[in-house]
């Protein structure tokens, strides 16, 4: 009976050690932030553009996310909004302003999509 208790305790200790190893391994994998592309549509009716771009800039600056590229798509933006976008692009070198007509071309180049049919 004593031997079976010792074996059970050893098995439980082994399981606990494996759980701790897997817990810390998964934590270190979450530290590797994956790159992504952020797409922000800019409409003339958008009253919160400045706040959204500020929030996105803060998240990328503090390391919460890492946008490989930020694409601001102009869907009839006002001159004031375009100026906000230009200032955002100056502060964020990975940001670019694109006309809505050019989005297909940009995305096909970015993701290597063949647009020929």
Order of alpha helices (4+ residues) and beta strands (2+ residues): alpha-beta-alpha-beta-alpha-beta-alpha
